[in-house]
Every structure is written in structure tokens, then in C-alpha cells.
Amino acid sequence: MDIKKILFRTNSIDVEKALPDAIIMCSKDGKIQWVNDIAAEIFETSKMHLLTSNISDFIENPMNLISSYIITHRPVITKFIEKEIYFDMTVKEIDEGYVLDFRDAITSELNLNSNESNEEETNREKNNFLIKLANDLKSPIQSIVGFSQAMADGLGGELNEQQEKYIRIINKNSTELMYFMAKLLELSETELNSENLENKVLDILNLINATAKYNEQLYKDKDIKISVSAQEGLKKTISTDEKIVKNIVQNILEVILKSIDMGEISIEVSTPSKELLTEKGLLDGNYTHITLSSSAMLLSENDLEYIFDPYKIIDSTNRKNVLRAIVLASVKNWVQILGGIIWVESQILKSTSFNVIIPSN
């Protein structure tokens, strides 16, 4: 097997001189078959050691990351096993396996031929920064939430009316801040596209019903009913990432529930028509269409303009909707990671519908 000829077919870069990129070719099962000198440098070992190893010996969940890139065509973040070292990885699938291109944060900045803009690189650094500091940010806020709740419940001694009022304000605001921070970090994680797809067979209706029931209990103080229905003859068993689909449904439900105090939320699961798939630019295949609607949630054209873009909404007149845009931006990223599409339809004085179409092979 002529490795150089195989690598030449990637039509990307001169792999022998791929400074500053590390190039590794591996088989479908991850066995390393060829590396360049830079790979040995960034993986801190010899080329001989690499050539007698599997890619899973060096980075976490490599095959899931490879699958994620092939589906989304977006660089994925890879982590060195047992070390806090991260790389951007892109993939070229060939008959013999995969050609993997690794680039670390420092060399990415130095690469003048990078396809990413300075703004995109800055965003990646920002997201990594937020994720790595997550625990430091959560701990003090969790303490405020916990202790203020304990004091409100009288565990620290009896409070007078004024003190109890202030404590409950502190608890309410710190709880809201905790939620906001969690959603901001969630967005950062989805923007890094570091999700490892774990497709498995599941019953989509069971998943949605369980999520709906959980939210009915969570918002039992509101006069809201959640109903779930399915298209007649729907194939309920699909293959997808259960965690991501649950996150998608949960976050959309949270957006609707935080916007209304009464009424009904309907969730419908169906198989999209070929016409709809063509209209939305999706290839032929098996898909599931999930629609979450509420007549009590009404959005204007201004609301819809930046509904998935929290960075633009900050500069608009709709700043109060920043949290909603943060949550929906994460949802959009998850849908794209699965290879699907999301959009919102709103009819004034009628209803608002969130539509999600995802592959269901």
C-alpha cells in the first residue's frame, strides 16, 4: 500500500510538510498507519510508537469525534488522554480509513493559511475559558443559593419580616443567575462542538413523554397542560443520540414555559414529507419532525429576527430576550450536530411553533 499516494488523494495539504499541522492516517478501527514528524512532536512520543498504537491511546473518544466531523463538517475539539491539552481536529474519510489533521491553539494562531477568522478563533478561546472555569463560577453561586434558602426556611434562626423579604430576594436572584450561567456555559460547550455522538436505538415518544411529564412537575404552580401526539403510523423507534435529543426538547420547553403562565403546549411527532425536506435543504433519508407549539406564546417579527443569535440581540432593542436567545442558540447547535434543522413559525394572535427535523436512521 502506497501511503503517500493515498494521502495525496485528500487534496488538502502537503502532508509531509504540514507545518504546523499534525497528520495521522488511521484505519477504520483506529489503528495508526502513517504519521508526519509534527504528530510525534505534539503527541510527545516517537513515530515508531505512534505506528504501533491506536488513535484511542492518545485522544478521548476518537471514533465518536470522527463521526461528528463527518456529519457536521465542523472542526471538533479533541483532548489528550490524561493531559489538559486540546486540539482542533478535521477529518478526511478515504477508502482505507481516515486522515486526521490536528492543530493546537498556539499553532492555529500562527497559521497564516487558516480558514478561520480572528473572530472565530477568539470565540473558541472564550468558550474554552468559560468551560474550564465552570466549577469556579458555580461554587460561590451555589453557596449563595443554598444558604439563602436555608435561612429562608429558618435553619439559621428566626427572621423578622424585613429580613425574610431580603433573603428571598437574594435566593430568587441568585437562582436566576445560576440558571443564566448554566445556559451560557451550555452554549459555549455546543459552540465548541465537543459533543461525542452516541447513537442508539430509542423510542422517541417515550423520551418526549418523559420530558413532558418532568416539566409538568417542574412547573406545577402554573396552569399549563402539555400534550404529546404522534402521526398515525409513525415509526417510533429511531437511532440517534438520546442525550442531545432530550436536551433539545427540554430547552425548547423551558423557553415556552418561561414565557407563559397558562394554556397548552402541544408536542407532535411526525415523519416529514419529501417536499418539506427539499424545502429545508435536507437530503433524502429517514428523518423525524418534532413540533412544539403554544397558542399562549406569541412572538413578533422583531422577536424572530435574532431568536437564535444572542450576540446580535444584545445590540438590538430586544435585550430582555437575551437568555431566550442563548438557550435557543444551544438548541440550534445541537440540532446541527445531529445533522438536522430548526426553525420557528409564529402567527400573530394564534400560536408559535418550534420545528425540529433530525435524522433518524
C-alpha positions in Angstrom: 0.0 0.0 0.0 1.5 3.4 -1.1 0.7 5.7 1.8 1.8 8.8 0.0 -0.5 8.2 -2.9 -3.4 7.7 -0.6 -2.6 10.9 1.3 -2.2 12.8 -1.9 -5.9 12.0 -2.7 -7.0 14.1 0.2 -6.4 17.1 -2.0 -5.8 19.3 1.0 -2.2 20.0 2.1 1.3 18.7 1.7 1.2 16.2 4.5 4.9 15.7 4.7 5.5 19.4 5.4 2.2 20.2 7.0 3.6 22.7 9.4 2.1 23.4 11.9 -0.4 20.6 11.5 0.0 17.1 12.8 -1.3 14.5 10.3 -2.2 10.9 11.2 -3.7 8.3 9.0 -5.6 5.5 10.7 -7.7 2.6 9.7 -11.5 2.4 10.3 -10.8 0.8 13.7 -8.3 3.5 14.7 -5.0 1.7 14.1 -2.4 4.3 13.1 -0.8 3.6 9.7 1.1 6.8 8.9 2.2 10.0 10.7 4.3 13.0 10.0 7.0 14.5 12.2 4.7 17.1 13.7 2.4 14.4 15.0 5.2 12.8 17.0 6.1 16.3 18.5 2.6 17.3 19.6 1.8 13.8 20.9 5.1 13.8 22.7 6.3 10.4 21.6 8.2 8.7 18.7 6.8 8.0 15.3 7.6 4.3 15.8 5.4 4.3 19.0 2.6 6.0 17.1 2.8 3.5 14.3 2.3 0.6 16.8 -0.6 2.2 18.5 -4.3 3.1 18.1 -5.5 6.7 18.0 -7.7 5.9 21.0 -4.4 5.5 23.0 -3.8 9.3 22.7 -7.2 11.1 22.5 -10.5 10.6 24.1 -13.4 9.1 22.1 -11.7 9.5 18.7 -14.3 7.5 16.7 -17.2 9.5 18.0 -15.4 12.7 17.2 -14.6 11.4 13.7 -18.3 10.6 13.2 -19.3 14.0 14.5 -17.0 15.8 12.0 -18.2 13.6 9.1 -21.8 14.6 9.9 -21.3 18.3 10.6 -18.1 19.1 8.7 -17.1 21.4 11.6 -13.8 21.1 13.4 -14.1 19.2 16.7 -12.2 19.7 19.9 -10.0 16.7 20.9 -8.5 16.2 24.4 -5.2 14.5 25.0 -5.7 11.5 27.4 -4.7 12.3 31.0 -3.4 15.8 30.0 -5.2 19.1 29.7 -4.1 19.6 26.1 -6.6 20.3 23.4 -6.5 20.2 19.6 -8.8 21.1 16.7 -9.3 18.1 14.6 -10.6 17.8 11.0 -11.1 14.6 9.1 -10.9 13.3 5.6 -12.6 9.9 5.0 -10.9 7.7 2.5 -11.4 4.0 1.5 -8.5 2.9 3.7 -9.7 4.8 6.8 -9.3 8.4 7.9 -6.8 11.2 7.5 -6.8 13.2 10.7 -5.5 16.8 10.9 -4.6 18.1 14.4 -3.9 21.7 15.2 -3.4 23.1 18.7 -4.4 26.6 19.8 -1.0 28.2 19.6 -0.1 26.9 16.1 -3.7 27.8 14.9 -2.9 31.4 15.6 0.4 31.2 13.7 -1.0 29.5 10.7 -1.5 32.3 8.1 -3.4 30.0 5.8 -6.1 29.2 8.4 -9.6 29.3 7.1 -10.9 30.7 10.4 -11.2 34.4 11.0 -9.7 36.1 14.1 -13.2 36.5 15.4 -13.9 32.7 15.2 -10.6 32.0 16.9 -11.4 34.5 19.7 -14.8 32.9 20.2 -13.1 29.4 20.5 -10.7 30.7 23.2 -13.6 32.4 25.0 -15.6 29.2 25.1 -12.7 27.2 26.3 -12.0 29.7 29.0 -15.7 29.6 30.2 -15.8 25.9 30.2 -12.6 25.4 32.2 -13.7 27.9 34.8 -17.2 26.4 35.2 -16.6 25.0 38.6 -15.1 28.2 39.9 -18.1 30.1 38.7 -20.7 27.6 40.0 -19.4 27.1 43.6 -19.9 30.5 45.1 -23.3 31.0 43.4 -24.4 27.5 44.6 -23.4 28.6 48.1 -25.5 31.7 48.0 -28.5 29.8 46.7 -28.1 27.1 49.3 -27.5 29.3 52.3 -30.2 31.8 51.4 -32.7 29.0 51.0 -31.7 27.6 54.4 -32.1 30.9 56.0 -35.5 31.5 54.4 -36.5 28.1 55.8 -35.5 29.2 59.3 -32.5 26.9 59.7 -30.3 29.9 60.7 -32.8 31.1 63.3 -36.0 33.1 63.2 -36.0 36.1 60.8 -38.2 39.2 61.0 -40.4 40.1 58.1 -38.0 42.5 56.6 -35.0 40.1 56.8 -37.1 37.3 55.3 -38.1 39.5 52.4 -34.4 40.4 51.6 -33.3 36.7 51.9 -36.0 35.6 49.5 -34.9 38.3 47.0 -31.3 37.1 47.3 -32.4 33.5 46.8 -34.5 34.3 43.8 -31.9 36.4 42.1 -29.0 34.0 42.8 -31.1 31.1 41.5 -31.8 33.1 38.3 -28.1 33.9 38.0 -27.2 30.2 38.4 -29.6 29.3 35.6 -28.3 32.1 33.3 -24.7 31.0 33.9 -25.6 27.3 33.3 -27.2 28.2 30.0 -24.2 30.4 29.0 -21.8 27.6 29.7 -24.1 25.2 27.8 -23.9 27.5 24.8 -20.1 27.6 25.0 -19.9 23.8 25.0 -22.2 23.5 22.0 -20.2 26.1 20.1 -17.0 24.1 20.6 -18.9 21.1 19.0 -17.2 18.8 21.6 -20.3 16.5 21.9 -19.4 12.9 21.3 -22.3 11.4 19.4 -23.6 8.2 21.0 -26.3 6.9 18.7 -28.5 4.2 20.0 -32.0 2.8 19.3 -34.7 4.5 21.4 -38.4 5.2 21.5 -38.8 8.8 20.6 -42.3 9.1 22.0 -41.2 7.6 25.4 -38.4 10.1 25.5 -40.7 13.1 24.7 -43.4 11.9 27.1 -40.9 11.5 29.9 -39.5 15.0 29.3 -43.0 16.5 29.2 -44.0 14.8 32.4 -40.9 16.1 34.1 -41.7 19.6 33.1 -45.3 19.4 34.2 -44.0 18.6 37.7 -41.4 21.3 37.5 -43.9 24.0 36.6 -46.9 22.5 38.5 -47.5 26.0 40.0 -48.5 27.2 36.5 -51.9 26.4 34.9 -50.2 24.7 31.9 -51.0 21.4 30.2 -48.5 19.6 28.0 -49.9 17.1 25.4 -47.9 14.7 23.2 -49.3 13.2 19.9 -47.9 11.2 17.0 -48.7 10.9 13.3 -50.6 7.8 12.5 -48.3 5.0 11.5 -45.2 6.8 12.9 -42.1 4.7 13.3 -41.4 5.4 17.0 -38.1 3.6 17.2 -35.2 5.7 15.8 -31.5 5.7 16.1 -30.0 8.9 17.4 -28.2 10.5 20.4 -30.7 10.3 23.3 -28.9 12.9 25.4 -28.9 15.5 22.7 -32.5 15.0 21.6 -33.6 15.2 25.3 -31.6 18.5 25.6 -33.3 19.9 22.5 -36.8 19.1 23.7 -36.1 20.2 27.3 -34.6 23.5 26.3 -37.4 24.4 23.9 -40.0 23.5 26.6 -38.1 25.7 29.1 -38.3 28.6 26.6 -42.0 28.3 26.2 -42.8 27.6 29.9 -40.8 30.7 31.0 -42.8 32.8 28.5 -46.4 31.7 29.5 -48.4 31.3 32.8 -51.3 29.3 31.4 -52.5 27.5 28.3 -51.5 24.4 26.5 -48.2 23.2 24.9 -48.6 20.6 22.2 -45.8 18.4 21.0 -46.3 16.5 17.8 -44.0 13.9 16.3 -44.3 13.1 12.6 -42.4 12.0 9.5 -41.6 15.0 7.3 -42.7 14.9 3.7 -40.1 14.8 0.9 -41.4 18.3 -0.2 -40.6 19.7 3.3 -37.1 18.0 3.3 -36.4 19.6 -0.1 -37.7 23.0 1.0 -35.4 22.9 4.0 -32.4 21.7 2.0 -32.1 18.2 3.6 -31.0 15.2 1.6 -33.3 12.2 1.1 -33.3 9.8 4.1 -35.1 8.9 7.3 -36.0 11.9 9.5 -38.2 12.7 12.5 -40.1 16.0 12.7 -40.8 17.3 16.2 -43.1 20.3 16.6 -43.6 22.2 19.9 -46.5 24.7 19.7 -48.2 27.1 22.1 -51.1 29.5 21.5 -50.2 31.3 24.6 -46.7 32.2 23.4 -46.8 35.0 20.8 -43.8 36.3 19.1 -43.5 39.4 16.8 -41.3 39.7 13.7 -38.8 41.6 15.9 -38.7 38.7 18.3 -38.0 36.2 15.5 -35.2 38.3 13.9 -32.4 37.3 16.3 -34.1 34.4 18.1 -31.1 32.0 17.6 -28.4 34.7 17.9 -27.7 36.1 21.4 -24.7 38.1 20.2 -26.7 40.2 17.9 -29.7 40.6 20.2 -27.6 42.4 22.7 -27.2 45.2 20.3 -30.9 45.3 19.4 -33.9 46.7 21.2 -34.8 43.2 22.5 -32.2 42.8 25.2 -34.7 41.3 27.6 -34.7 38.2 25.4 -31.0 37.5 25.6 -31.5 34.5 27.8 -34.1 33.0 25.4 -31.6 33.5 22.5 -28.8 31.9 24.5 -31.0 28.8 25.2 -32.2 28.5 21.6 -28.7 29.1 20.2 -27.6 25.9 22.1 -30.6 24.1 20.7 -29.7 25.1 17.2 -26.1 23.9 17.7 -27.3 20.5 19.0 -29.7 20.1 16.0 -26.8 20.9 13.6 -24.6 18.4 15.4 -27.2 15.8 14.7 -27.3 16.9 11.1 -30.8 18.4 11.3 -32.5 21.8 11.0 -34.6 24.0 13.3 -36.9 27.0 12.6 -39.7 28.9 14.3 -43.1 29.9 12.9 -45.3 32.4 14.6 -48.8 33.6 13.7 -49.9 36.8 15.4 -52.7 36.2 17.9 -52.7 32.5 17.0 -49.6 30.4 18.0 -45.9 29.9 18.0 -44.3 26.7 16.8 -40.7 25.4 17.1 -39.9 22.9 14.4 -37.0 20.4 14.6 -36.1 17.9 11.9 -33.4 15.4 12.8 -32.0 12.3 11.1 -33.5 9.1 12.5 -31.6 6.2 10.8 
